[in-house]
Amino acid sequence: MKLLFESWRKLERREIINENIELMQAVTDKVKAYHDKAPEQTPKESWKIVDKYWGPWDKKNDALSDALEDAESPQEMRTLMQNWKAHVKTMTPMLQKMFDEAEQVGAQLGKDVIGVLYKALDKNLQHAKLMGKKNETPV
């Protein structure tokens, strides 16, 4: 029974990872495009905006990812996956709000901030791709 559940977990996990890799790639590409046009330095006001949006989003993302690792039943895992999918889909609107608010206060985000965001997003994307490959072989 344990092997059956583990096999199911890997199959479900691969499915969600593959669905989200495409979304994560699009967001990463969008942030890279912002980076190419951005000024070198970010004004102080914009750092506060980054903390306001990215910090809470990233904490929730980490908590949901950790919970998926610890799921003990198919039902729990299915619910957590739905929550995580919904959360990942909020990344693009969250980043857009962050860039818009920075523009409104007249403090465009610079390459220093966007570079950090890009590295974090790219790291998550590469991790997801690696996880997808690891889960390709059934138990």
Backbone as JSON, one array per atom type, in Angstrom:
{
  "sequence": "MKLLFESWRKLERREIINENIELMQAVTDKVKAYHDKAPEQTPKESWKIVDKYWGPWDKKNDALSDALEDAESPQEMRTLMQNWKAHVKTMTPMLQKMFDEAEQVGAQLGKDVIGVLYKALDKNLQHAKLMGKKNETPV",
  "N": [[0.83, -1.2, 0.0], [1.93, 1.2, 0.79], [3.91, 1.59, -1.19], [2.26, 1.88, -3.4], [0.91, 4.28, -2.78], [3.12, 5.99, -2.78], [3.92, 5.84, -5.42], [1.67, 6.96, -6.65], [1.84, 9.53, -5.54], [4.19, 10.48, -6.77], [3.38, 10.49, -9.46], [1.23, 12.35, -9.42], [2.63, 14.59, -8.51], [4.47, 14.97, -10.6], [2.69, 15.69, -12.6], [1.62, 18.17, -11.65], [3.96, 19.65, -11.54], [4.8, 19.7, -14.23], [2.66, 21.13, -15.37], [3.04, 23.61, -14.17], [5.6, 24.4, -14.91], [5.59, 25.57, -17.43], [4.11, 27.94, -16.93], [5.8, 29.1, -14.98], [8.09, 29.48, -16.55], [7.2, 31.42, -18.37], [6.72, 33.61, -16.65], [9.3, 34.0, -15.63], [10.65, 34.7, -17.98], [9.36, 37.11, -18.5], [10.14, 38.72, -16.34], [12.85, 38.81, -16.89], [12.81, 40.3, -19.25], [11.93, 42.79, -18.22], [14.18, 43.33, -16.71], [16.17, 43.79, -18.63], [15.51, 46.33, -19.55], [15.64, 47.98, -17.38], [16.77, 50.56, -15.03], [20.06, 50.87, -13.48], [20.16, 51.03, -10.58], [17.89, 50.67, -7.82], [15.55, 52.85, -6.4], [15.09, 53.71, -2.91], [12.37, 53.69, -2.09], [11.22, 51.84, -3.79], [12.31, 49.42, -2.96], [10.86, 48.93, -0.68], [8.39, 48.38, -1.77], [8.92, 46.0, -3.14], [9.44, 44.29, -0.96], [6.91, 44.36, 0.21], [5.26, 42.99, -1.63], [6.66, 40.65, -2.73], [7.81, 39.28, -0.5], [5.64, 38.19, 1.29], [4.34, 36.58, -0.65], [6.32, 34.73, -1.39], [6.86, 33.46, 1.08], [4.41, 32.13, 1.53], [4.42, 30.44, -0.68], [6.65, 28.8, -0.12], [5.72, 27.56, 2.23], [3.51, 26.08, 1.27], [4.81, 24.37, -0.55], [6.45, 22.91, 1.2], [4.46, 21.67, 2.72], [3.33, 19.99, 0.79], [5.36, 18.13, 0.5], [5.11, 16.77, 2.88], [2.62, 15.59, 2.87], [0.2, 13.18, 3.85], [-1.84, 11.66, 2.88], [-3.71, 10.74, -0.07], [-5.95, 12.44, -0.43], [-5.32, 14.7, 1.14], [-3.01, 15.53, -0.18], [-4.01, 16.12, -2.73], [-5.7, 18.32, -2.16], [-3.79, 20.15, -1.17], [-2.23, 20.43, -3.47], [-4.03, 21.67, -5.21], [-4.32, 24.1, -3.88], [-1.68, 25.02, -4.06], [-1.33, 25.2, -6.85], [-3.19, 27.22, -7.42], [-2.0, 29.28, -6.0], [0.51, 29.59, -7.33], [-0.4, 30.58, -9.74], [-0.96, 33.16, -9.05], [1.38, 34.52, -9.21], [2.25, 36.02, -11.55], [0.29, 38.2, -11.69], [0.9, 39.33, -9.18], [3.59, 40.14, -9.47], [3.19, 41.99, -11.52], [1.63, 43.93, -10.21], [3.53, 44.81, -8.4], [5.49, 45.98, -10.1], [3.88, 47.97, -11.28], [3.1, 49.55, -9.04], [5.57, 50.53, -8.25], [6.16, 52.13, -10.45], [4.1, 54.03, -10.18], [4.85, 55.48, -7.91], [6.94, 56.7, -8.98], [9.37, 55.47, -8.94], [11.12, 53.47, -10.5], [11.79, 49.98, -10.68], [15.05, 48.75, -10.31], [17.93, 47.15, -11.92], [19.25, 45.88, -9.86], [17.29, 44.97, -8.0], [15.51, 43.58, -9.72], [17.25, 41.75, -10.81], [17.77, 40.1, -8.6], [15.19, 39.05, -8.16], [14.86, 37.75, -10.62], [16.9, 35.81, -10.48], [15.95, 34.29, -8.31], [13.48, 33.37, -9.34], [14.36, 31.97, -11.59], [15.9, 30.02, -10.35], [13.88, 28.62, -8.96], [12.45, 27.71, -11.2], [14.35, 26.05, -12.47], [14.66, 24.16, -10.45], [12.08, 23.07, -10.41], [12.03, 21.91, -12.96], [14.01, 19.99, -12.63], [12.85, 18.44, -10.59], [10.68, 17.49, -12.03], [11.98, 15.84, -13.87], [13.11, 13.95, -12.12], [10.84, 12.7, -11.22], [9.96, 11.29, -13.39], [10.33, 8.57, -13.68], [8.5, 5.76, -12.71], [7.76, 4.32, -9.43]],
  "CA": [[0.0, 0.0, 0.0], [2.83, 2.36, 0.87], [4.5, 1.76, -2.52], [1.19, 2.37, -4.28], [0.72, 5.7, -2.46], [4.33, 6.71, -3.2], [3.84, 5.91, -6.88], [0.62, 7.94, -6.94], [2.38, 10.84, -5.17], [5.13, 10.89, -7.81], [2.61, 10.78, -10.66], [0.54, 13.62, -9.19], [3.64, 15.64, -8.4], [4.98, 15.23, -11.95], [1.62, 16.39, -13.31], [1.56, 19.56, -11.23], [5.21, 20.31, -11.92], [4.78, 19.95, -15.67], [1.7, 22.2, -15.62], [3.54, 24.88, -13.69], [6.87, 24.77, -15.54], [5.26, 26.5, -18.51], [3.76, 29.21, -16.29], [7.01, 29.64, -14.35], [8.97, 29.93, -17.62], [6.65, 32.68, -18.9], [6.96, 34.67, -15.66], [10.74, 34.23, -15.59], [10.98, 35.44, -19.2], [8.82, 38.47, -18.37], [11.02, 39.44, -15.42], [14.11, 39.01, -17.63], [12.57, 41.42, -20.18], [11.96, 44.01, -17.4], [15.57, 43.53, -16.29], [16.94, 44.34, -19.74], [15.15, 47.74, -19.75], [15.65, 48.67, -16.08], [17.96, 51.31, -14.64], [20.98, 50.06, -12.67], [19.86, 51.02, -9.15], [16.51, 50.84, -7.4], [15.37, 53.8, -5.3], [14.7, 53.15, -1.61], [10.91, 53.48, -2.04], [10.88, 50.63, -4.53], [12.67, 48.25, -2.15], [9.72, 48.69, 0.22], [7.34, 47.77, -2.6], [9.33, 44.61, -3.37], [9.2, 43.57, 0.29], [5.47, 44.29, 0.42], [4.64, 42.0, -2.5], [7.39, 39.4, -2.9], [8.02, 38.58, 0.77], [4.5, 37.34, 1.68], [4.07, 35.58, -1.68], [7.36, 33.71, -1.31], [6.65, 32.69, 2.31], [3.28, 31.22, 1.33], [4.86, 29.44, -1.64], [7.51, 27.86, 0.61], [4.89, 26.78, 3.16], [2.73, 25.11, 0.48], [5.74, 23.37, -1.07], [6.83, 22.05, 2.33], [3.3, 20.86, 3.08], [3.21, 18.93, -0.22], [6.36, 17.1, 0.82], [4.7, 16.05, 4.08], [1.25, 15.07, 2.76], [0.12, 11.8, 4.3], [-2.92, 10.93, 2.22], [-4.03, 11.27, -1.4], [-6.89, 13.56, -0.31], [-4.57, 15.86, 1.63], [-2.11, 15.98, -1.24], [-4.83, 16.72, -3.79], [-6.11, 19.64, -1.68], [-2.6, 21.0, -1.14], [-1.84, 20.72, -4.85], [-4.96, 22.67, -5.74], [-3.95, 25.37, -3.25], [-0.39, 25.45, -4.6], [-1.57, 25.62, -8.23], [-3.86, 28.53, -7.36], [-1.02, 30.26, -5.54], [1.49, 29.83, -8.4], [-1.05, 31.41, -10.75], [-1.01, 34.56, -8.6], [2.7, 35.12, -9.31], [2.31, 37.05, -12.58], [-0.4, 39.41, -11.24], [1.62, 39.92, -8.05], [4.74, 40.86, -10.02], [2.7, 43.15, -12.27], [1.27, 44.95, -9.21], [4.77, 45.33, -7.85], [6.07, 46.89, -11.08], [2.97, 49.11, -11.43], [3.19, 50.42, -7.87], [6.87, 51.21, -8.31], [6.02, 53.2, -11.45], [3.21, 55.06, -9.64], [5.59, 56.36, -6.99], [8.02, 57.29, -9.75], [10.63, 54.82, -8.58], [11.18, 52.24, -11.27], [12.67, 48.95, -10.13], [16.32, 48.68, -11.02], [18.51, 45.84, -12.19], [19.65, 45.25, -8.6], [16.12, 44.24, -7.48], [15.0, 42.65, -10.72], [18.24, 40.68, -10.91], [17.53, 39.17, -7.48], [13.93, 38.36, -8.48], [15.1, 36.85, -11.74], [17.68, 34.66, -9.99], [15.06, 33.45, -7.49], [12.52, 32.72, -10.23], [15.08, 31.01, -12.42], [16.26, 28.91, -9.46], [12.64, 27.84, -8.78], [12.15, 27.07, -12.47], [15.31, 24.94, -12.66], [14.31, 23.16, -9.45], [10.86, 22.4, -10.89], [12.4, 21.05, -14.08], [14.75, 18.87, -12.05], [11.87, 17.59, -9.92], [9.92, 16.84, -13.08], [12.8, 14.76, -14.4], [13.24, 12.93, -11.08], [9.57, 12.0, -11.08], [9.57, 10.67, -14.64], [10.34, 7.11, -13.57], [7.6, 5.29, -11.64], [8.35, 3.51, -8.36]],
  "C": [[0.87, 1.25, 0.0], [3.47, 2.64, -0.49], [3.49, 2.32, -3.52], [0.98, 3.88, -4.05], [1.92, 6.52, -2.95], [4.34, 6.87, -4.72], [2.81, 6.96, -7.31], [1.14, 9.36, -6.66], [3.32, 11.34, -6.27], [4.4, 11.27, -9.09], [1.9, 12.12, -10.54], [1.52, 14.79, -9.18], [4.19, 15.99, -9.79], [3.97, 16.03, -12.76], [1.59, 17.88, -12.95], [2.83, 20.32, -11.62], [5.19, 20.65, -13.4], [3.81, 21.07, -16.03], [2.29, 23.56, -15.27], [4.86, 25.31, -14.31], [6.62, 25.8, -16.64], [4.94, 27.9, -17.96], [4.99, 29.87, -15.69], [7.98, 30.17, -15.41], [8.5, 31.28, -18.17], [6.92, 33.84, -17.94], [8.45, 35.01, -15.61], [11.18, 35.04, -16.81], [10.53, 36.9, -19.1], [9.71, 39.31, -17.44], [12.36, 39.73, -16.09], [13.96, 40.19, -18.59], [12.56, 42.75, -19.42], [13.41, 44.34, -17.04], [16.38, 44.21, -17.4], [16.68, 45.83, -19.96], [15.34, 48.59, -18.49], [16.91, 49.5, -15.87], [18.83, 50.44, -13.72], [20.53, 49.92, -11.22], [18.38, 51.26, -8.88], [16.44, 51.86, -6.27], [14.84, 53.11, -4.05], [13.2, 52.81, -1.55], [10.52, 52.17, -2.73], [11.26, 49.36, -3.77], [11.52, 47.9, -1.2], [8.59, 48.0, -0.53], [7.66, 46.3, -2.86], [9.05, 43.78, -2.12], [7.71, 43.36, 0.54], [4.82, 43.17, -0.4], [5.35, 40.65, -2.5], [7.5, 38.6, -1.6], [6.86, 37.67, 1.17], [4.21, 36.25, 0.64], [5.05, 34.42, -1.55], [7.21, 32.84, -0.05], [5.52, 31.68, 2.15], [3.66, 30.1, 0.37], [5.72, 28.37, -0.96], [6.69, 26.96, 1.53], [4.08, 25.72, 2.41], [3.62, 24.02, -0.09], [6.15, 22.39, 0.02], [5.67, 21.12, 2.72], [3.09, 19.72, 2.08], [4.17, 17.78, 0.05], [5.87, 16.19, 1.95], [3.3, 15.45, 4.02], [1.22, 13.58, 3.08], [-1.01, 11.0, 3.66], [-3.16, 11.53, 0.84], [-4.97, 12.48, -1.34], [-6.18, 14.83, 0.14], [-3.68, 16.41, 0.53], [-2.88, 16.67, -2.36], [-5.26, 18.14, -3.4], [-4.94, 20.62, -1.68], [-2.15, 21.38, -2.55], [-2.74, 21.77, -5.48], [-4.62, 24.05, -5.17], [-2.66, 25.9, -3.84], [-0.54, 25.92, -6.04], [-2.19, 27.02, -8.26], [-2.87, 29.61, -6.94], [-0.01, 30.6, -6.63], [0.89, 30.75, -9.47], [-1.18, 32.87, -10.33], [0.33, 35.26, -8.78], [2.75, 36.25, -10.34], [1.53, 38.31, -12.18], [0.32, 40.11, -10.09], [2.83, 40.71, -8.56], [4.3, 42.11, -10.78], [2.31, 44.27, -11.31], [2.52, 45.61, -8.65], [5.4, 46.34, -8.81], [5.21, 48.14, -11.26], [3.08, 50.09, -10.27], [4.51, 51.19, -7.86], [6.82, 52.36, -9.31], [5.18, 54.35, -10.93], [3.94, 56.01, -8.7], [6.8, 56.98, -7.69], [9.38, 56.69, -9.43], [10.69, 53.46, -9.26], [12.13, 51.24, -10.6], [13.93, 48.85, -10.98], [16.82, 47.26, -11.2], [18.93, 45.13, -10.9], [18.51, 44.42, -8.02], [15.66, 43.18, -8.48], [15.96, 41.48, -10.92], [18.05, 39.63, -9.82], [16.25, 38.37, -7.73], [14.15, 37.33, -9.59], [15.87, 35.61, -11.29], [16.8, 33.72, -9.17], [14.07, 32.69, -8.36], [13.2, 31.65, -11.08], [15.49, 29.78, -11.59], [15.05, 28.01, -9.23], [12.29, 27.07, -10.05], [13.07, 25.87, -12.7], [15.02, 23.81, -11.68], [13.08, 22.37, -9.9], [11.18, 21.46, -12.05], [13.14, 19.81, -13.59], [13.8, 17.89, -11.36], [11.03, 16.83, -10.93], [10.68, 15.67, -13.67], [12.93, 13.62, -13.39], [11.98, 12.07, -10.99], [9.11, 11.33, -12.36], [9.52, 9.15, -14.55], [9.44, 6.66, -12.44], [8.35, 4.42, -10.63], [8.18, 2.05, -8.68]]
}
